[in-house]
Amino acid sequence: MNRQRSLAQAIRGFGMDTITLAGPLSAKLAAMREAGFSQVMLKANDLVGHPGGWKEAVREVRDSGLRGTGFQVLRDFEGLSGHLHQYKVDIAKTMLEMCAALGCDVLLACSSTSNHASQDLDHIARDLRKLAMLAIPHGIRIAYEGLSWGRTINEFTTAWDVVCRADCPNLGVGLDSFHILAAGTPLDAIDDLDPSRIFLVQLSDFLWQDTPTFEERRETARTYRVFPGEGVHTAQLVDMVLKLDAIGYGGDYSFEVFNDDFVQLPLPMVAERARKSALWLAEDVLRLSQPLPNQLRLRH
């Protein structure tokens, strides 16, 4: 019993994204809870695709006992003008309402891929500030993530730049290890971040070294991610997590693993892989002052 309590405590800061698992929302929540997780990252389709309606989905989440890590994802919000901008504002308001109903205090917004969006960083910052202001009455923070195939912002360093320009306390960055690794952004840039403005960290690895084109990044991101410790970027992932720990990041880590194979497997088997990854990160990585090369590979 003490060992089980210790394991649960070790992975308290880690959670899973529902995107990783197949099946209905209730089954996903049950599999995560049985694996020892205490939090879940939810997506809009979890709610609107529920046969009982989105409010019934909210009830299931709240009854599960799992805390909502955050809610995703608002796309292509920033940089638009006229009717396109107003359209996205209306979408954002509805997503904020759903996020608040879930009890989540973080809404993830990813950088625009739209050819209709301005590439002016000050314009982008103004729009993000507006989004953050819309979120304040709900008590929600906006985590802005740079997609590695974003039209203007495709690295977390540029995302951090516009967040600083917007200068709104409930606007910060969301870091996704896949996009950082795919874009090849130097991890030393993490040292320049304010840890209090990192609102979410999503972790995953993938099965090959390079994704040189935007098309390859999209394809890999949406079908071939794996859990930390299962891919070929283990050393970089360890470095990233240790750098975040060194600057004082104390927030949540969520496994955002899109994988076509995993959604064909029984839920408990996939959730167990996530549990092993979380335990490895919590016990073997975050306890170390330096990663040891012969201890980096996750064992199954």
Order of alpha helices (4+ residues) and beta strands (2+ residues): alpha-beta-alpha-beta-alpha-alpha-beta-alpha-beta-alpha-beta-alpha-beta-alpha-beta-beta-alpha-beta-alpha-beta-alpha
